[in-house]
Structure formats: C-alpha cells, structure tokens
C-alpha cells in the first residue's frame, strides 16, 4: 500500500496540490502478492460476526432448533444401517455397523453442509459484496467456520454412542482436533473454487447438490475402504475426504490400522486445491462487485 500512496503523492505534487493525508488508494495486486493473508487476519472480527450470524440464522424460527444437528446423522445412521448393514450386509471392520457408519457420517455431514453453504455464500451476500470493501474470502471462510458448531455436537454424540456400544476411548482421540482442522481446510479449498465459480456461472448452484450426492458414494462413508480393490484404492485416496474420514474412524473407534497412505495423499490433494483455489479466487475477486 505504501508504494500506491507514493505514486498518488507524486501525481499530486506534479499538479502543485497538497497531498491528502487521509487519502487511501485501493489497487488490485497480482501473483502471489495477491494472497494477502495479513489483510484477512485484520478482518478477523468480521469473519467472526459473519460466522456467528450464520449459526444463529440457521436455526432461527425452527421448531426443533439445534436438535436437527442430532436428528440428521441419527436418522441417516438408522437408514444406512438397515439398507447397507442388514440388507446389503456390508462389512464394518469388526465394529457394530451403526457405530461404524456414524463415525463416517459426522465428518461427512460437516464437509457436505459447509461446502454447500460456503459455495453459495458470495451470491447470498450480494448486497455486502457489491457495496463494501473487505477481503471477499472472509465470506466463504465464515460459512466453513460456522459449521464447526454442528461438527462439535456430532462428535459429542459420537462419544455417547461409543459408551452405549461399550467401546472404550483411546489416546487416539487426541488426533481428532488435527483431523477437524484438515477437514475444515478441505471444505474451504473446495468452497473457494465453487464460490468463485458461482459468481461467474449461476449453473454452479444447481450442480452442487448433485456433486455432493455423487461425492458421498465416492467416499467410504457407508462402506469401508477395505472392500475396494487394491488396484483402485489410490484413486479413492485422491478424494481429499477419504483419508480424513478413514482416520476419523481409526481415532474414534480404536480399530484397524492407521491409514497413512490415504491420509498423506488426501493432504496433498487438499493443499493443491487450496493453493490453486486461492490464486483463482484472488484473480477474479476484483470483478465480483460488477458481475454478482
């Protein structure tokens, strides 16, 4: 910003006018310099208030309120347990199938809901984006952070189910906060791409529900990764959610082997999505107010 102000001052000096100390000039940046994360940090209070607003609006004027956070995964667990656990007789890596599928549903519902909400967050905040300057990245970031409340409630319910099924907790639970961070970064990486594309192409909002539905069955949520042929497991591991959900099960249920290859490949995919998404987002961000 200092370089921008000095050019403005030089222009003023050339006209003989006195420079205005209160003058601030905002110019687009290019390349890696566009990823001004310090500016985003300076707007952290805005991110907090946007996230808190999303949490309050989500359950405002609902009859059941926050109970939906509990009912959604429990209802899905019951349906999947009947269809896939009993009728299809899918394996569950030596643990009760309801517990197995719930351990996958909790992180999946967070990822799916956060991605769906954050992907349309810029268009949903058209008035704010078109009239006020702030880092636009704050909007999808706030939507992703707001979903962490639901994830926390789901994890508490998971611990209750562990007690009901008589599965003792293990020190592996200490890894859960790291997995939550990785899951949030994955949701943010996908949302950055989709939210920027949604501003340019409104077809994206219609494609997202279909994408999430397909993504569910391409992720080992209702089935273990062990049922997939060895020759295709690397392809499933390219899915950035696969390794995270498998590690969630490893940490919560205390069974199986640590899925190091799947987790490592998922981290690499997430970082590639996040890095490329940030570059694309900041490149098209300057036109959001004009086309939104």
Secondary structure, DSSP 8 states (H G I E B T S, - for coil): -HHHHHHHHHHHHHHT----TT--------GGGG--HHHHHHTHHHHHHHHHHHHHHHTTT-SSTTHHHHHHHHHHHHHHIIIIIIIS----TTS-HHHHHHHHHHHHHHHHHHHHHHHTHHHHTHHHHHHS-S-THHHHHHHHHHTHHHHHHHHHHHHHHHHHTT----GGGGGHHHHHHHHHHHHHHHHHHHHHHHHH-TTHHHHHHHHHHHHHHTTTTSS-GGGS-GGGHHHHHTSHHHHHHHHHHHHHH--S---HHHHHHHHHHHHHHHHHHHHHHHHHGGGHHHH-
